[in-house]
Amino acid sequence: MAFLNPLLLFGIIGIASPIIIHLLAKKKIKRVVWAAMRFLKNVVEKNQQRLSLEDIILLLLRCALLVLLALALARPSFKKGGLAGFGDSSETAIIAIDNSASMSQNDGATSKFEQAQKAAEDVLDSLPSGASVAVWLVSDVVKNVIPEPTHDLALARKSIREAQRSDRGTEMPSALRRMVEVLQRQPVSAKQLFLITDGQANGWKQLAETRALLDAAKDVHARFVLLGESEQHNLGVTELRMASALAPMNEPVRFEIEVANYGVADAKDVHVSLGIDGEPPGDDATIDTIPGGESKKISLYATFREAGYHSVTARLPADRNPADDQRSFAVRVIGEINVLLVDGDPGIEPRESEVFYLHNALTPVPPEQREKYYIKTKTITPADLPTTKLGDYEAVVLANVSEVPETVLVSLERFLRSGGGLMVFPGGKINARFYNDKMFTERAFLPAAFGEPHGNAEQQEKYFTLQSKNYDHPIVSIWRDPAAGNLASAHFYRAFKLEPAKIPAARAEAGPPAVVLNYEDGQPAVMERTWGFGRVVQFSGTADSAWNDLCIRPTYVPLIQRTLGALVTRQEENLNLRVGAKLNAVMDAELVGKDLLVKPPGGKSDAVVLRRVTATNGVPLLQFDVTDNAGVYEVRQGDDATPLLRFATQADPAESKLEDLPASDWKTFDGVAQVFRWVPGISLRGALQRERTGNEFWMAIVLLVLVAAVVETTLGNQWSRSR
């Protein structure tokens, strides 16, 4: 189909100029009667014929000059099948650059994101004059750098050059859907969609739906620019977590690191290191071999000398995909943990106390060392609860407590909302209806209702046991290793049936119930749920030896310690986020209304962001949602040297899978999108212009103009002398 630009082809009208000049310049002959003239009649007639022919030739040459010049300015071109038309049309375009974590892979000189920026500038240069363009950055979200098409191409170029890569995941179909929606709202007829990406297979799901979308958008011309080939050898840190229950000062804390080999060949002698707060590594090890396509875990240790918020970073030697060569984890190092034990059945002797075994499990050191031990316990009776300030403790344990007054329930609500932890152990003295009505139904503290107790504590020859495998919950995950002991060795003679809460809960603060541990018959033995910024763990049996012998088994101490760890580190769960997630951190009450400085990973001084601490439902919160980059963020007040808070974000491990979408899958888009494979050094601008307009031949026309001009000048000079 031919396309003509009428503004440029108006130049052809100039062909009339030499004709008009020729007619105006034509001499008028004045007739003079002269008898001798008849002798020259034959000669004059011959000269007039020659002069008329010369004038016609010069006139045609001058007209041809104007026609050819107008055609050259219109820039005609040929495509397969014939004449394509003339360039310089008016159109609108969206240039979308993939800025996901996988775009960090490089060829040793430049990253794919830098290559994408260069390709985007080539695309911009390929657009005809008068075009409008929008610039987007796309990953698993869309960042509209220039949301709507603009004619300010200088601004578009500046936006492309200043764009930043993120560590987010990849999800291209949703970005394409939004691009099509914006383009279809534009009033122009020529609508171009450019997506510049590494073509990572992980980001292209729902291929059939995406093709249908582009097929339905008949007025949108889609082009995918694929950047080179994917890296075939890649090692990545895919997981970093604290394996110890707690992180006390001056004691080794174990961290578990998972390293994956995304290549085909085996990776040998893989060096892994662990450092604290950006300092040189304090521990390291070497993994002998990681087979291609597999992963291995290794444990390294960190010792913290100061309480407060710290970070640890696991590192691998640098490779061609630096985004996954390290992974960070934020941890709150504890100077002291205060636990309040509420004893619902003190007994006469110390060993008869409901919390006797709990106290010893929480402080498993000789009595003379308990003053220096980081866990401190205080035991009170239920009568002391109304006058006890719960905010002085990190965790509260209700052990066989019959019920508590309404004022205590209000205090518990405030305590949990601010990040405190609650452990509930039943027994023969509890009022199950009170717990079910007030703490389960009304306030949704408990993950389960107490059903009818089953078993007989007096008949110890009949017992039931805990599950012996499938320890999936973090509290009991260490028992996946048989060397850690056997939870199924404990005998249970009596226990309450736990009836899990329905979802959603009656209170918005309540999270979904989760089973920590089952009995062998599949009935829940221990359950938990988050509540506000806190956590509640509910047991079905007693904390002492009245209904079971768990408390005298070797597994009791690590079980209670890890349960306490789950309660205390509930807030730390909010300190380790997936890239792009929002931070909600509980701060000190005196910071409400004050602005804090948030420094992003590797951020310069001009990258620091201000955020104000606000009181939300009575809880002092710092909220921050600019978390597109993986690593450690530091929160400070003014010029304080010590951060008030550190938190970390981690990229999706799927971004380390660098395989390209297969060529057969790209064929899905045949007929609805053009796919370009681009590498540095190749002119994308020229390829796009040829794809749009075909091969222009205006240069050949310019040469014809020059030839015609030379011929016209030469003939004009020669014939004028002969006259």
Secondary structure, DSSP 8 states (H G I E B T S, - for coil): -----HHHHGGGGGGHHHHHHHHHH---------GGGGGGHHHHHHHHHHHHHHHHHHHHHHHHHHHHHHHHHH-EEEETTEEEEES----EEEEEEE-SGGGG-BSSSSBHHHHHHHHHHHHHHHS-TT-EEEEEEESSSEEEEEEEEES-HHHHHHHHHH---------HHHHHHHHHHHHHT-SSS-EEEEEEE--BGGG---HHHHHHHHHH-TTEEEEEEEES---S--EEEEEEEE-SS--BTTS-EEEEEEEEE-SSS-EEEEEEEEEETTSS-SEEEEEEEE-TT-EEEEEEEE--SSSEEEEEEEE----S-GGGSEEEEEEEEBS-EEEEEEES---SSGGGSTTHHHHHHHS-S-GGGTTTSSEEEEEE-GGGGGGS-GGG-SEEEEES-----HHHHHHHHHHHHTT-EEEEE--TT--HHHIIIIIIIIS--SSEEEEEEEE-TT-TTS-B-B-SS---SGGGGGGGSGGG--GGG--BSEEEEEEE--SS-SSTTB---EEEEEBTTS-EEEEEEEETTEEEEEESS-SSSSSBSGGGSTTHHHHHHHHHHHHHTHHHHTTEEETT--EEEE--GGGTT-EEEEE-TT--GGG-EEEE-EEETTEEEEEE----S-EEEEEESTT-SS-SEEEEEE--GGGG---B--HHHHGGGTTTEEEEEE-TTS-HHHHHHHHHH-EE-HHHHHHHHHHHHHHHHHHHHHHHHH-
